[in-house]
Amino acid sequence: FVTPNPVTINLPALTPGTYDFILSVRNSSTGCLSGEIPFSLTVNAPPPTPVINQTGTLSAFNNCIGSPSAAQSFTVSGTNLTDDITINAPAGFEISQVAGSGYSSQILLAQASGLVADHNIFTRIAASATGTPAGNVTITSTGAAEQDVAVNGTVHDLPVITLGTVDPVTASATTFTLPYSGLSSGTFYYSITTGSRAMPGFSPVNGFTLNPSPISVIIPAGNPG
């Protein structure tokens, strides 16, 4: 019979090394046998598998609409890499290698000689997010198993309050009132500070529980204006 060229030989599972073989050919019609032709085969160890290491989990985020949330972090490193590590944040989230700045949707960690040292990856809800964003921060590199970090959170609406008319008071008054409307149910706290025409002697109010309308504010003595 005629064999294909080249000849394919099935091999058992092999340990890396060099193996010797001898090839001979016999003519099927004459029975004549060729001389022995020695050859060798080198079996190399398979390349090491690229590995991404990720440690740390993130708890649920919370923020107020229009502002980013507080950041949380996890750690990423890699070994036996053939390509850089790419980290992508899902919609509504952003990532950085610095806690207070440099946030974006993607980070690239460059490998050197197949290695990426430990990097802290800071994650937060973006200021532009709304609702209840959720998903996975994905960590990938060619040939390595993808690592995912689950993220979720809630973006809270800002309190909306509408002030009514602030009635004038006499110079002898000790309080004035602020009628308001518009807040939904819940517990709220209020603060009052002075503006450009500050009332002498007025002490700012901070973190007081907001009771039903109106708010009563104490006036320092002797302050017509």
N, C-alpha and C positions, 0 to 999 in steps of 0.2 A: 504494500500500500504506500501511498505517497503522503508524507507528513507535511504539515504547513511549515512555512519558514517565516519567522523564527519558530523554534520548538518551544512549547509552553510546558513546564514541568510543575506539578503541584508539590509544594513543600510542606512538611510538618511544621508545627510551631518551633521556632528556632531561638537559641540564645545568640546574642550578637557575637560575631567572630568571623574567621575566614575558614571556608570549607573546601576541600579538594575533591575533584571528580575526574573520571576518565570516560571519554567518548570513544566509541568504536562503531563502525558501520559494516553490515553484512549485505552482500548482494543476494537478493532472494532467489535469483535464477541460477547463479553459479555456486552459491554458498561461500564465496570468497569473502574474507574478513579484512577490513582495513587495519592499519596500524592503530595503536592506542594513542589517543590525543588527550593529554592531561589539561585540565583547566581548574580554576578556583573561583569561588563565589564569596564575596564579602557581604556579610549581613551587619548592617549598622543598627545601633540602638535607635528606637523611634525618638523623634524630638519630644522634649518634655511638654506637657500640656500647659498652655497659658492658664493662669489662675488669677481671678479677682477676689480679693479679700474685703469683706465689708462687715463692720461691727457697729452695733447700736441700733436702737429703734426710737421712733419719735411718737410722742403722745399727741393728742388732738390739739390743734392750734385754735386760738381765738383772737380776733381783732375787731376794731371798729372800722366801718367803711371809710375809705379814703386814706387809711394809714396802714403800714405793714404791721404784721404781727411780730411778737418777740421771736427771736431765732432759736432753733434747736440744731444740734449737730450730730453727725455720725462720721465714722472713719473709713477711708478707702485706701487700699494698697494693692500691689500686684506683683506676681513673680512669673518668670518664664514667658514674658509677653513678647509678641512680635509687632505690636502696634500700640498706640497711645490709648489711654482710657478715656472714654467719652461719657459724661454724666449729663442727663437731660431731666429737667423738672417738668411735671405735668402742668396743664393750664391752671392758672390761679396761684402758682407757687414760683419762687425764684431761689437761686442758690448762689453761694459765694464761698471763697476760701478765707474770707475775712468777715468777722461777725458784724461789723458796723458799716460796711460799704462794699462796692463792687458786685452787686447782685445782678444776675442775668438768668436766662433760661437754660444756658448750657455752660459746662466747664470741660476743658481738655486737660488731662494730666499726662505730661510727656513721660514716656518710658526711656530709660537709659540702660543699655545692656540687659534688657528684659525686665528691669525692676522699676517699680514705682513705690517710693517710701510712703509711710503713713501720711495722709492728708485729712485734716478736719474739713468736712463739708457742712457749711451752715445753710439751713433751710428755713424759709418763712413764707407766710401768705403775702402775696404782693398787694400793694396799696390799691391796685386797680381791680382786685378780685371782689366778687359779690357772691351771696348765697352760701352754699356749703361745698366748696371745692374739695376734690378728693382724687386720688390716683396713686401712681408709683413714680418715684424718682428712679430712673433706669440707669444702670452702670454697665457699660459694654466695652469690649475690646475684641479684636479679631481672634477667633478660635477659643475664646474663653466663655464659660457659662455666664449668662447675664445674671446680674444681681439686682434685686428690686428692693426699694425702701418705701413702705406704704406711708402715705400722708393723707390727712384729712383735717378739716377744720370748719369753723363757722365764722362768717363775717356778719357782725351785728350792725343794725341800723343806728344812726345817731338819734338821740332824743330831739324831738321837735317841739318847741314851746313858743307860744305866741303871747306877747305881753299886751295887756289892755292899756287903757289910758292911766297914766300916773298923775293923780290929782295933786295940785299944789297944796302946801300946808303952811301954817303960820310960823313965825319965828319962834314961838313958844312951844311948838309941837315937839314931842319926844319920839315919835315914830312916824313912818309913812308906809303905805302899802303898795304892793305890786300885784295887781290882778293878772292872772294868766289863764291860758287854756291850751289844749292841743296835745297833752301827754297821754300816752296809752297807759294801761294798767302796769303796775310794778313799783318798785322802790327806787326813788331818785334822790340825789343829793345836789345841793346848789351852792354856788359861790358868787359873791358880789365884791368887786373891787372898784376903785375909783377910776374915772376917765380923765380927760385933759383938764376939766374944771373940777379939781378935786375938792371935796368938802373937808375943811380943816377938822382934824381930830377924828375923822371916820376911820374905824378899824375894819379892814377887810374881813368878810365872812367867807369861810372855806369849809366845805364838807358837811354842811348842815342838812339834816333830813328835810326833804321837801314835803310839806303838808298840803292839804287841799287849799286852793286859792282863797284869799290872797296871801302873799308873803308879807310878813310884818318886819320892818327894818328899823332899828333904833337910830335916832339922830343925836349926834353930840350936841350939847347945850350951846346956844348962841351962834347959830349958823344960818342967818338969812342969805339967800342967794338964788 
